Amino acid sequence: KNIEDYRNVRHDIRQGLERVLLIVEDSVEYSSIFLPVLYTELMEQIQTLIAHEQNNHKKYLRMRTRPKILLARSFEEALTILRTFEKSMLGVITDGEFPVAGRIHRDAGRLLYKEIQKMDSQLPVLYQSMNPERRPIAEDLGIPFINKKTPRLKEELRGFLRLDLGFGDFIFRSDDDGDEIARARTVKDFVRLIPDIPGESLMYHARRDHFSTWLRAHGEFEVARLVKQKKHIDYQDMEDARSFLIESFLKVRRMQNHGNIVDFSEDVLDEKDIVVRLGKGSIGGKGRGLAFMNALISTMNPEEIWDGMEVLVPRTFIIATDVFDEFIESNELVRIRLAGRSDDEIRMIFASSRLPVRIEQQLEQLLRVYTRPLAVRSSSLLEDSQAQPFSGVYETYMIPNADDKITERLEQLSLAIKLVYASAFLNEAVLYIENLRFSSEEEKMAVVIQELAGERYGDFYYPHMSGVGQSWNYYPIGPMSPSDKVCSIAMGLGHMVVGGSRSFMFSPDWPKVPYHSLEDSLKYSQSKFFGLNLSADCEDIIQGEFSTLKGMNLRKAEQAGALKHLAVVYDQASNAIRDDLSMPGPRLLNFRGVLEYEVIPLSEVMRELSEMLKKALGPHVEIEFAVVMPRRPDEKARFSLLQV
């Protein structure tokens, strides 16, 4: 392992992945004792950290981030390592005497300590010697001492690692001899305790740089770097130190999780820009698309690229396919039991079945944070693949999530999940899969739970626009070519578009070129839209995937102030359209304010996102999205990516 560390250290330090522990020992006998103890302790530490990570990628990184142990046999070799890895040093364990300039120097340990002090006065150092009479030297330097001949050598060495290098628990005290105030075994404990620790204890540890030392040992390099940069004299008072520590953790945690798929934990449910997974199986085709878009956006600065538009993937929670398998098995929902039954019977059997208890508990935790209406969508293994279309095969349920009682909200969400599971067993779905020459036994279902894009208007909830954009145009007109993008948009929830009802077509490359004449617009313009009924309950949900939606005429939207920039008025006297909605006359949804006057950069966003996703994924793409217009001048429009 020591040879491996020498080979890897330069590369891994450049990647910002770890720290260096220097051992200065010219005796083969004692280096043979030290190294096994140190590596054993390091591996135990890493295994503890891995257990608290939230996804496999982070666990792999933890394995790579254990400190590298470098062994020096002379003063010059030790100095070279210290200077080479000065910014990455975790600590030093040094002998009292070892070669300096080729000859044994009786006070080499003191000489090395003075060099260390010039570089970093807070770096932990352990002084060890076979001669117990050297203890006063260590005491004079103010550093711990170990007698190499003590039968408790391994125990004392382990104590230095845990107490001085931070490998053990973080023990909060008010001074060197003070009693224990609190103890943090994990970083999670540390963050939880900080708000209640007395201010004098925080300042005591800040003055001695204990926080950054412990955090580095626990793999929190970014937080440790932030904490180390700010000295105790930089804090205005004790509460400033407390606030800084808490904000540093929150900032780094958001940065680490940004754009990632993380496993379920109460700690991450309130975070944005992440995809949370419940279970260990696949997240399905739709889930993969959402996770990919979220990761792609996390590498960009959308607010700088598209002024006036916030581009995001709504907060997303995915129940993986292993939960589907467990649900099917525990409720004995084998296909032979369902054979010959009607779709309504299948839905009722699934609705009366029980989700795993741990899943229900985690859903309840989820609902304490997710308080907006929810879309519960299918995400099967075969969905959204490049090989075959699956649009419309499985069901999506939209639930209000608005009841005062969390038990009622949990019942609605559980029912919607079970009905999505049931949609994989409905007769048309099974027939469709078999016609594609797949076995229906191969199909497994993940479930995407996503905050519904939109705003509340009285008893209903809907976005200003929903749509589908395609990177290939099968029906170009005028100056357009097939490679120019095309979009279909409608007011309200996307059922109007994906269901093939009336919608408005435009090309993001040619937003001012109309697809329809005025006469056709009058004839085919969208006259109603769909919103989510916030008073819907379980009895409504069981009736079908669209039973919680309500069709409304445009007057409802106009009364709520939701037609601004989206509609125009047809002036029959002049046979022309007017932008003034205070005028009488039929309302036409042509999204003129958005497309021609560009009050929001919708065309630009669709054009550039389609191109980015096409390049990233390879083939042409189709994107489902929703847009919420700003209600106040200081707000931005929200562009939500729902599927690719």
Disulfide bonds with the S-S distance in Angstrom:
none
